[in-house]
Amino acid sequence: MELHVLRIGDVAICTNFFELFTDYGIQMKARSKAIQTFVLQLVGPGSYLPTERAIQGGRYSAVVNSSLVGPEGGKVLVNLTIKIINSLWTESDEVP
């Protein structure tokens, strides 16, 4: 999957091709060093990216037929996105 991250001033913009469950976007925003982080989803072919809780609920968007990647991939996506976003900031850029 292509992952893009862009910094404009104090703002970070990241893209992925999944239709994310809200939990993933919140994790990215909470762990980002940016003042504001925009998470753009469905930038590409797209498929659902369910959380563990969603899979346990068993609804349409969390079943194997609707998803290419499971919760483990969601953790990888969040961690990699945050690693890239935060690499764009130095200690002198951070808000006191």
Residue pairs with C-beta under 8 A, 6 or more apart in sequence:
1 16
1 17
1 18
1 44
1 77
2 15
2 17
2 43
2 44
3 14
3 15
3 16
3 77
3 80
3 81
3 84
4 13
4 14
4 15
4 43
5 12
5 13
5 14
5 15
5 81
5 84
5 85
5 88
6 12
6 13
6 14
7 13
7 34
7 85
7 88
7 89
10 34
10 35
10 36
10 95
11 34
11 35
11 36
11 37
11 38
12 32
12 33
12 34
12 36
12 37
12 38
12 85
12 88
13 37
13 38
13 40
14 28
14 37
14 38
14 39
14 40
14 81
14 84
14 85
15 40
15 41
15 43
16 39
16 40
16 41
16 43
16 44
16 77
16 81
17 41
17 42
17 43
17 44
17 45
17 46
17 47
18 24
18 41
18 42
18 46
18 47
18 48
18 49
18 69
18 77
19 41
19 42
19 46
19 47
19 48
19 49
19 61
20 39
20 41
20 49
20 74
21 48
21 49
21 50
21 51
21 54
21 61
21 74
23 51
23 53
24 39
24 49
24 51
24 74
24 77
24 78
25 39
25 41
27 78
27 82
28 37
28 39
28 78
28 81
28 82
28 85
29 37
29 39
31 78
31 82
31 86
32 82
32 85
32 86
33 85
33 86
33 88
33 89
33 93
33 94
34 85
34 89
35 95
37 85
39 81
47 66
47 67
47 68
47 69
48 61
48 62
48 66
48 67
49 67
49 69
49 73
49 74
49 77
50 61
50 62
50 67
50 70
50 71
50 74
51 62
51 71
51 74
52 71
54 61
54 62
55 62
55 70
55 71
60 66
61 67
69 77
